[in-house]
Amino acid sequence: MRGLTDPLVLIVDDEPDLLKIYENHLKGLKIKVVSFGDPIEALEYLKSSEEAPDLLISDFMMPNMKGIEFLSEASKIFPGVNAILLSAFLDKEKVIEAANLGFVSIIEKPVNRQELQFKVEGFMFNSQSRKLKEKTTKLLDRIVELFGIFRVLCMDELNVKSVLEESLVADPNSPRHEAVSLELEIESLEAELREIAQWEQELRKAAS
């Protein structure tokens, strides 16, 4: 599983020289870039991936599959994945097609480095912020669940501390021993929450 600090951008263009240009444009953004010259191969890569990339960048006109079709198929694998469509000729029909997907930004070719970096950075910030919120929510839900179990295990005791101390020498399968295990898991989850808070501060600092 990728960490929250190493976002992934997947680029698809049938022209190798342009792929190199886009990769150079994105250097220095602290992201991982994976490039494909064939949208079919890119889709196979996505199908074998456990996590969605933070952003897809695709050319519009490609011999095996149009960019709109590629992004549409990619969204079936990872619904809601962010995307940028590159096109040398923008027309009303293309804009409508992209708008219908609901999550596509369009950049006209030739691609300007600053414009590409600006849009990619915006997508990265939104994607990483969303992941931080999702992870925080899951951790908080788990902590609440564990506290509930912990309270049930200790409800018949007058002193929770004594439960924890006595459980150290108790039967490993006893409720008291389980209480200690729960406390340790809660402490671990709380440490993860502190780490997430630090990541969020770094993310906001980088975006400012």
DRENDO-1510 file (C-alpha; in Angstrom, 1 decimal, always signed):
<recs>
REC; n; res; u; v; w
REC; 1; MET; +0.0; +0.0; +0.0 .
REC; 2; ARG; +1.3; +3.4; -0.9 .
REC; 3; GLY; +1.9; +5.9; +1.8 .
REC; 4; LEU; +0.1; +9.2; +2.1 .
REC; 5; THR; +3.3; +11.1; +1.2 .
REC; 6; ASP; +4.0; +9.5; -2.2 .
REC; 7; PRO; +1.1; +10.3; -4.6 .
REC; 8; LEU; +1.0; +8.5; -7.9 .
REC; 9; VAL; +0.3; +10.1; -11.3 .
REC; 10; LEU; -0.3; +7.8; -14.3 .
REC; 11; ILE; +0.3; +9.3; -17.8 .
REC; 12; VAL; -0.9; +7.8; -21.1 .
REC; 13; ASP; +0.3; +9.1; -24.5 .
REC; 14; ASP; +1.1; +7.2; -27.7 .
REC; 15; GLU; +4.0; +9.6; -28.4 .
REC; 16; PRO; +7.2; +8.6; -26.5 .
REC; 17; ASP; +8.7; +12.0; -26.9 .
REC; 18; LEU; +5.7; +13.7; -25.3 .
REC; 19; LEU; +5.7; +11.3; -22.4 .
REC; 20; LYS; +9.3; +12.3; -21.6 .
REC; 21; ILE; +8.3; +16.0; -21.8 .
REC; 22; TYR; +5.4; +15.5; -19.4 .
REC; 23; GLU; +7.7; +13.5; -17.0 .
REC; 24; ASN; +10.2; +16.4; -17.1 .
REC; 25; HIS; +7.4; +18.9; -16.5 .
REC; 26; LEU; +6.5; +17.1; -13.3 .
REC; 27; LYS; +10.0; +16.7; -11.9 .
REC; 28; GLY; +10.4; +18.3; -8.5 .
REC; 29; LEU; +6.8; +17.8; -7.4 .
REC; 30; LYS; +7.5; +14.9; -5.0 .
REC; 31; ILE; +5.3; +12.5; -6.9 .
REC; 32; LYS; +5.7; +9.1; -8.5 .
REC; 33; VAL; +5.1; +9.0; -12.2 .
REC; 34; VAL; +4.1; +5.9; -14.2 .
REC; 35; SER; +3.9; +6.3; -18.0 .
REC; 36; PHE; +2.3; +4.2; -20.7 .
REC; 37; GLY; +2.3; +4.5; -24.5 .
REC; 38; ASP; -0.7; +2.3; -24.9 .
REC; 39; PRO; -4.0; +2.9; -23.0 .
REC; 40; ILE; -4.8; -0.8; -23.1 .
REC; 41; GLU; -1.6; -1.5; -21.1 .
REC; 42; ALA; -2.5; +1.3; -18.7 .
REC; 43; LEU; -5.9; -0.3; -18.0 .
REC; 44; GLU; -4.3; -3.6; -17.3 .
REC; 45; TYR; -2.0; -1.9; -14.9 .
REC; 46; LEU; -4.9; -0.3; -13.1 .
REC; 47; LYS; -6.8; -3.6; -13.0 .
REC; 48; SER; -3.8; -5.2; -11.2 .
REC; 49; SER; -3.4; -2.2; -8.7 .
REC; 50; GLU; -4.8; -2.3; -5.2 .
REC; 51; GLU; -5.1; +1.4; -5.0 .
REC; 52; ALA; -6.2; +4.1; -7.4 .
REC; 53; PRO; -3.6; +6.5; -8.7 .
REC; 54; ASP; -4.1; +10.0; -7.4 .
REC; 55; LEU; -4.3; +11.4; -10.9 .
REC; 56; LEU; -4.6; +10.1; -14.5 .
REC; 57; ILE; -3.3; +12.2; -17.4 .
REC; 58; SER; -4.3; +11.1; -20.9 .
REC; 59; ASP; -3.9; +12.3; -24.4 .
REC; 60; PHE; -7.2; +12.6; -26.3 .
REC; 61; MET; -6.3; +11.2; -29.7 .
REC; 62; MET; -4.6; +7.7; -29.5 .
REC; 63; PRO; -4.7; +4.9; -32.1 .
REC; 64; ASN; -6.0; +2.1; -29.9 .
REC; 65; MET; -8.4; +4.1; -27.7 .
REC; 66; LYS; -9.5; +7.7; -27.3 .
REC; 67; GLY; -8.6; +9.4; -24.1 .
REC; 68; ILE; -12.2; +9.9; -23.1 .
REC; 69; GLU; -12.8; +6.2; -23.6 .
REC; 70; PHE; -9.7; +5.4; -21.6 .
REC; 71; LEU; -10.7; +7.6; -18.7 .
REC; 72; SER; -14.2; +6.2; -18.8 .
REC; 73; GLU; -12.9; +2.6; -18.5 .
REC; 74; ALA; -10.5; +3.7; -15.8 .
REC; 75; SER; -13.3; +5.2; -13.8 .
REC; 76; LYS; -15.1; +1.8; -13.8 .
REC; 77; ILE; -12.0; +0.3; -12.1 .
REC; 78; PHE; -11.6; +3.2; -9.7 .
REC; 79; PRO; -14.7; +5.3; -9.5 .
REC; 80; GLY; -14.1; +9.0; -9.0 .
REC; 81; VAL; -10.4; +8.9; -10.0 .
REC; 82; ASN; -9.2; +12.4; -10.9 .
REC; 83; ALA; -8.1; +13.0; -14.5 .
REC; 84; ILE; -6.6; +15.5; -16.9 .
REC; 85; LEU; -7.3; +15.2; -20.6 .
REC; 86; LEU; -4.7; +16.6; -23.1 .
REC; 87; SER; -5.9; +17.7; -26.5 .
REC; 88; ALA; -4.4; +19.7; -29.4 .
REC; 89; PHE; -7.9; +20.7; -30.6 .
REC; 90; LEU; -10.5; +21.7; -28.1 .
REC; 91; ASP; -14.1; +21.8; -29.3 .
REC; 92; LYS; -17.5; +21.9; -27.7 .
REC; 93; GLU; -18.1; +18.1; -28.2 .
REC; 94; LYS; -14.8; +17.2; -26.3 .
REC; 95; VAL; -15.6; +19.6; -23.5 .
REC; 96; ILE; -19.1; +18.1; -23.1 .
REC; 97; GLU; -17.7; +14.6; -23.2 .
REC; 98; ALA; -15.2; +15.5; -20.5 .
REC; 99; ALA; -17.8; +17.3; -18.4 .
REC; 100; ASN; -20.1; +14.2; -18.5 .
REC; 101; LEU; -17.4; +12.2; -16.7 .
REC; 102; GLY; -17.5; +14.8; -13.9 .
REC; 103; PHE; -13.9; +14.7; -12.8 .
REC; 104; VAL; -11.9; +15.7; -15.8 .
REC; 105; SER; -9.8; +18.8; -16.3 .
REC; 106; ILE; -8.7; +19.7; -19.9 .
REC; 107; ILE; -5.4; +21.1; -20.9 .
REC; 108; GLU; -4.8; +22.3; -24.5 .
REC; 109; LYS; -1.6; +21.1; -26.3 .
REC; 110; PRO; +1.1; +22.0; -26.5 .
REC; 111; VAL; +1.2; +21.6; -22.8 .
REC; 112; ASN; +2.5; +24.5; -20.8 .
REC; 113; ARG; +4.8; +23.4; -17.9 .
REC; 114; GLN; +3.4; +25.9; -15.4 .
REC; 115; GLU; -0.2; +25.1; -16.2 .
REC; 116; LEU; +0.4; +21.3; -15.9 .
REC; 117; GLN; +2.2; +21.7; -12.6 .
REC; 118; PHE; -0.4; +24.0; -11.2 .
REC; 119; LYS; -3.3; +21.6; -12.0 .
REC; 120; VAL; -1.4; +18.5; -10.9 .
REC; 121; GLU; -0.5; +20.2; -7.6 .
REC; 122; GLY; -4.1; +21.1; -7.0 .
REC; 123; PHE; -5.3; +17.5; -7.7 .
REC; 124; MET; -2.5; +16.2; -5.4 .
REC; 125; PHE; -3.5; +18.4; -2.5 .
REC; 126; ASN; -7.2; +17.4; -2.9 .
REC; 127; SER; -6.4; +13.7; -3.2 .
REC; 128; GLN; -4.0; +13.6; -0.3 .
REC; 129; SER; -6.4; +15.6; +1.9 .
REC; 130; ARG; -9.2; +13.2; +1.1 .
REC; 131; LYS; -7.0; +10.2; +2.0 .
REC; 132; LEU; -6.0; +11.8; +5.3 .
REC; 133; LYS; -9.7; +12.4; +6.2 .
REC; 134; GLU; -10.7; +8.8; +5.2 .
REC; 135; LYS; -7.8; +7.3; +7.2 .
REC; 136; THR; -8.6; +9.5; +10.2 .
REC; 137; THR; -12.3; +8.6; +10.1 .
REC; 138; LYS; -11.4; +4.9; +10.0 .
REC; 139; LEU; -9.0; +5.2; +12.9 .
REC; 140; LEU; -11.4; +7.2; +15.1 .
REC; 141; ASP; -14.2; +4.6; +14.4 .
REC; 142; ARG; -11.9; +1.8; +15.4 .
REC; 143; ILE; -10.9; +3.6; +18.6 .
REC; 144; VAL; -14.5; +4.2; +19.5 .
REC; 145; GLU; -15.2; +0.5; +18.9 .
REC; 146; LEU; -12.3; -0.6; +21.0 .
REC; 147; PHE; -13.2; +1.7; +23.9 .
REC; 148; GLY; -16.7; +0.2; +23.8 .
REC; 149; ILE; -15.3; -3.3; +24.1 .
REC; 150; PHE; -12.8; -2.2; +26.7 .
REC; 151; ARG; -15.6; -0.7; +28.8 .
REC; 152; VAL; -17.6; -3.9; +28.7 .
REC; 153; LEU; -14.6; -6.0; +29.8 .
REC; 154; CYS; -14.0; -3.7; +32.7 .
REC; 155; MET; -17.5; -2.8; +33.8 .
REC; 156; ASP; -17.6; -5.3; +36.6 .
REC; 157; GLU; -14.3; -4.0; +38.1 .
REC; 158; LEU; -14.1; -1.2; +40.6 .
REC; 159; ASN; -10.8; +0.0; +39.3 .
REC; 160; VAL; -9.8; -0.2; +35.6 .
REC; 161; LYS; -6.2; +0.2; +36.5 .
REC; 162; SER; -6.3; -2.9; +38.7 .
REC; 163; VAL; -7.8; -4.8; +35.8 .
REC; 164; LEU; -4.9; -3.9; +33.6 .
REC; 165; GLU; -2.3; -4.7; +36.2 .
REC; 166; GLU; -3.8; -8.1; +37.1 .
REC; 167; SER; -4.3; -9.1; +33.5 .
REC; 168; LEU; -0.6; -9.1; +32.9 .
REC; 169; VAL; -0.4; -12.4; +34.8 .
REC; 170; ALA; -3.8; -13.6; +33.9 .
REC; 171; ASP; -4.8; -16.3; +31.4 .
REC; 172; PRO; -4.0; -15.1; +27.9 .
REC; 173; ASN; -7.5; -16.0; +26.9 .
REC; 174; SER; -9.1; -14.2; +29.8 .
REC; 175; PRO; -11.1; -11.0; +29.4 .
REC; 176; ARG; -8.6; -9.1; +31.5 .
REC; 177; HIS; -5.7; -10.1; +29.2 .
REC; 178; GLU; -7.9; -9.0; +26.2 .
REC; 179; ALA; -8.3; -5.6; +27.9 .
REC; 180; VAL; -4.6; -5.0; +27.9 .
REC; 181; SER; -4.4; -6.0; +24.2 .
REC; 182; LEU; -7.2; -3.5; +23.5 .
REC; 183; GLU; -5.4; -0.8; +25.3 .
REC; 184; LEU; -2.2; -1.4; +23.4 .
REC; 185; GLU; -4.1; -1.3; +20.1 .
REC; 186; ILE; -5.8; +2.0; +21.1 .
REC; 187; GLU; -2.4; +3.5; +21.9 .
REC; 188; SER; -1.1; +2.4; +18.5 .
REC; 189; LEU; -4.1; +3.9; +16.7 .
REC; 190; GLU; -3.7; +7.2; +18.6 .
REC; 191; ALA; +0.0; +7.2; +17.5 .
REC; 192; GLU; -1.2; +6.9; +13.9 .
REC; 193; LEU; -3.6; +9.8; +14.4 .
REC; 194; ARG; -0.7; +12.0; +15.6 .
REC; 195; GLU; +1.3; +10.9; +12.5 .
REC; 196; ILE; -1.6; +11.8; +10.2 .
REC; 197; ALA; -1.9; +15.2; +11.9 .
REC; 198; GLN; +1.8; +15.8; +11.1 .
REC; 199; TRP; +1.3; +14.7; +7.5 .
REC; 200; GLU; -1.6; +17.1; +7.2 .
REC; 201; GLN; +0.5; +20.0; +8.5 .
REC; 202; GLU; +3.3; +19.2; +6.0 .
REC; 203; LEU; +0.7; +18.9; +3.2 .
REC; 204; ARG; -0.8; +22.3; +3.9 .
REC; 205; LYS; +2.7; +23.9; +4.3 .
REC; 206; ALA; +3.7; +22.5; +0.9 .
REC; 207; ALA; +0.5; +23.9; -0.7 .
REC; 208; SER; +0.9; +27.3; +0.8 .
</recs>
